[in-house]
């Protein structure tokens, strides 16, 4: 069954109130963050708070825990604590497939997600995507830009090579691929433009840093009514053409072949999955 990941909201695991409010937010998924969003002195208390929070009902929202790296004193404890209570464990700064192996041994049940935020990780994206336990890749564009010494630009041109390599790797191996955050959470127009860029590149959704960003991401990464209606007409027209012994159909003056029908079916499946979540 298709699960939408249009909006993936970061929530600090040290913030009990934010974790409570997240139960009612229209996010497709929540990343409970034990890493960047939690000060060193709060790491262990945050782990305990999150353990309790995950006992609550988060509805259809996917619950992902971003652990601390295994090169820290908290990483192994994080992995063991949420091996069974989270829907997935997100590993920071994955640079090679071996980084996943180390966590896989500690987390025998939960799917693994990989933060793609290093230059080495970009170069090894295909190798990482091959890992049998990997379910999703999440772009860490802030850390990647820092490592590259890249300037922040609205078109994200300095990051395009890395973004593209991860999209390609994810699509080849059937993984979920989530775009990085947009930092200016009050800039709705800027967020919309970056969401549209990510959607057009092939990303399944976007990571978000504030609930105010949810509506835009949910709208941009969902099929519109017009797209869904066109998809149904393409499927019907192709079926009719096939019944007549033809290999192509024409809809609105455009050729429709089998590949277009596959895309149309995926569009409808995504729209139906979103409707189920809303219900």
C-alpha positions in Angstrom: 0.0 0.0 0.0 1.3 3.5 -0.9 2.0 5.8 2.1 2.2 9.5 1.4 5.2 11.4 2.7 4.3 14.9 1.5 5.1 16.5 4.8 7.7 15.2 7.2 7.9 17.4 10.3 10.9 17.6 12.6 9.9 17.7 16.3 12.6 18.1 19.1 12.4 15.0 21.3 13.1 17.2 24.4 9.9 19.2 23.8 7.0 17.4 25.5 4.5 20.0 24.5 5.5 19.9 20.8 5.3 16.1 20.8 1.8 16.3 22.2 0.7 18.8 19.6 2.1 16.8 16.8 -0.6 14.2 17.4 -3.2 16.6 15.9 -1.1 18.2 13.1 -1.8 17.3 9.4 1.7 15.9 8.9 2.2 12.6 6.9 5.2 11.8 9.1 7.0 13.1 12.1 10.8 12.9 12.7 11.3 13.0 16.5 14.8 14.5 16.7 17.3 13.3 19.3 20.3 14.7 17.4 20.6 18.3 16.3 17.6 19.6 18.1 18.7 18.4 21.6 21.5 19.8 23.7 24.1 17.3 25.0 22.9 17.7 28.6 19.4 16.8 27.5 20.1 13.8 25.3 19.3 11.1 27.9 16.3 12.9 29.4 15.0 13.5 25.8 15.3 9.8 25.1 13.1 9.0 28.1 10.6 11.7 27.2 10.3 10.2 23.6 10.0 6.7 24.9 6.9 7.8 26.9 5.6 10.0 24.0 5.6 7.1 21.5 3.1 5.2 23.7 0.5 7.7 22.6 -1.7 7.4 19.5 -0.3 9.4 16.5 -2.9 8.1 14.1 -1.8 7.5 10.5 1.3 9.6 10.9 4.6 7.7 10.4 6.8 8.0 13.5 10.5 8.2 12.7 13.2 8.6 15.3 16.4 10.5 14.4 19.0 8.9 16.6 22.4 10.3 17.5 25.3 8.9 15.5 27.1 5.8 16.8 30.2 7.8 17.1 28.6 9.6 20.0 28.0 8.3 23.6 24.2 8.4 23.0 23.9 6.6 19.6 23.8 3.0 20.7 21.4 3.7 23.5 19.1 5.6 21.0 19.1 2.7 18.6 18.3 0.1 21.2 15.6 2.2 22.8 13.5 2.6 19.7 14.2 -0.6 17.8 10.6 -1.7 18.3 8.6 1.4 19.2 9.4 3.5 16.1 8.1 3.1 12.6 11.7 3.7 11.4 15.1 4.8 12.7 16.8 7.7 10.9 20.6 7.5 10.9 22.5 10.8 10.7 25.3 11.5 8.3 25.3 8.3 6.3 28.3 8.3 4.1 28.6 4.6 3.1 26.6 1.4 3.4 28.7 0.3 6.3 27.1 3.1 8.4 23.8 1.3 8.0 25.2 -2.1 8.8 26.3 -0.9 12.2 22.8 0.3 13.1 21.1 -2.7 11.5 22.7 -5.0 14.0 21.2 -2.9 16.9 17.8 -2.5 15.3 16.6 -5.9 14.0 13.0 -4.9 13.3 12.6 -1.3 12.4 13.2 0.0 8.8 16.2 2.2 8.4 16.2 5.7 7.0 19.4 7.5 6.0 20.2 11.2 6.4 22.1 12.1 3.2 24.1 15.2 4.2 27.7 14.6 3.4 29.7 14.9 0.2 30.9 11.3 0.6 27.3 10.2 1.0 26.4 11.9 -2.3 29.1 10.0 -4.1 28.0 6.7 -2.5 24.3 7.2 -2.9 23.8 4.2 -5.1 25.8 1.9 -2.8 23.8 3.2 0.2 20.5 2.7 -1.6 21.3 -0.9 -2.2 21.2 -1.7 1.5 18.4 -4.3 2.1 17.1 -2.7 5.2 16.9 0.9 3.8 13.4 2.3 3.3 14.1 6.0 2.7 16.6 8.7 2.2 16.3 12.2 3.7 18.3 15.1 2.3 20.2 17.1 4.9 20.7 20.2 2.8 22.0 22.5 5.6 24.8 20.2 6.5 25.6 19.4 2.9 25.8 23.1 2.0 28.1 23.6 5.0 30.4 20.8 4.0 30.6 22.0 0.4 31.1 25.6 1.4 28.2 26.4 -0.9 26.2 29.6 -0.8 22.4 29.4 -0.2 20.6 30.4 -3.4 16.8 30.2 -4.2 17.6 27.9 -7.1 19.8 25.6 -5.0 22.1 25.3 -7.9 25.2 24.3 -5.7 23.3 21.4 -4.3 21.7 20.1 -7.5 24.4 17.4 -8.2 23.9 15.8 -4.8 20.2 16.1 -4.8 20.0 14.5 -8.3 22.3 11.7 -7.4 20.2 10.8 -4.4 16.9 11.0 -6.3 18.4 8.7 -9.0 19.6 6.2 -6.4 16.3 6.2 -4.6 14.2 5.7 -7.7 16.4 2.8 -9.0 15.8 0.9 -5.7 12.3 1.9 -4.9 13.0 4.0 -1.9 11.2 7.0 -0.4 13.1 10.2 -1.0 12.5 13.3 1.1 13.8 16.8 0.2 15.6 18.9 2.7 14.3 21.7 4.9 13.4 25.3 3.9 14.8 27.5 6.7 12.8 30.7 6.3 9.6 29.2 7.8 7.7 32.6 7.4 8.4 32.8 3.7 5.5 30.9 2.3 6.2 31.9 -1.3 9.8 30.7 -1.0 8.7 27.5 0.6 6.2 26.9 -2.2 8.8 27.5 -4.9 11.3 25.0 -3.3 8.5 22.4 -2.8 7.6 22.7 -6.4 11.2 22.3 -7.5 11.6 19.2 -5.3 8.3 17.7 -6.5 9.3 18.3 -10.1 12.7 16.6 -9.5 11.0 13.5 -8.2 11.0 13.9 -4.4 8.1 12.3 -2.5 7.8 15.1 0.0 9.7 17.7 2.1 11.1 17.8 5.6 9.8 20.8 7.6 10.9 22.7 10.6 7.6 24.4 11.6 3.9 23.4 11.6 3.1 26.6 9.5 4.8 24.9 6.6 2.6 21.8 6.5 -0.3 23.2 4.4 2.0 24.2 1.5 4.0 20.9 1.4 0.8 18.9 1.6 -0.8 20.8 -1.3 2.3 20.9 -3.5 3.2 17.2 -3.2 -0.4 16.0 -3.7 -2.0 15.5 -7.1 -4.5 18.2 -8.0 -8.1 17.4 -8.9 -7.2 18.3 -12.5 -4.2 15.9 -12.6 -6.3 13.1 -11.1 -9.1 13.7 -13.6 -6.7 13.7 -16.5 -5.1 10.5 -15.2 -8.5 8.8 -15.3 -9.2 10.0 -18.8 -5.8 8.8 -20.0 -6.5 5.3 -18.5 -9.9 5.1 -20.1 -8.8 6.3 -23.5 -5.9 3.9 -23.6 -8.1 1.0 -22.6 -10.5 1.9 -25.4 -7.7 2.2 -27.9 -6.2 -1.1 -26.8 -9.7 -2.7 -27.3 -9.6 -1.4 -30.8 -6.2 -3.0 -31.5 -4.3 0.3 -31.2 -1.1 0.9 -29.3 -1.7 4.5 -28.5 -4.5 6.9 -27.6 -4.9 10.6 -27.8 -6.1 12.8 -24.9 -6.3 16.6 -25.2 -4.2 16.5 -28.4 -1.4 14.5 -26.7 -0.2 10.9 -27.3 -0.9 8.5 -24.5 1.2 5.3 -24.4 1.6 2.6 -21.8 4.2 4.5 -19.9 1.7 7.4 -19.5 -0.9 5.0 -18.2 1.6 3.7 -15.5 2.1 7.3 -14.4 -1.6 8.0 -14.4 -2.2 4.9 -12.2 0.5 6.1 -9.8 -1.2 9.5 -9.6 -4.5 8.0 -8.8 -3.0 5.7 -6.2 -1.3 8.6 -4.5 -4.5 10.6 -4.4 -6.4 7.7 -2.9 -3.8 7.1 -0.3 -3.9 10.8 0.7 -7.7 10.5 0.9 -7.5 7.5 3.2 -5.1 9.3 5.5 -7.4 12.3 5.7 -10.3 10.0 6.5 
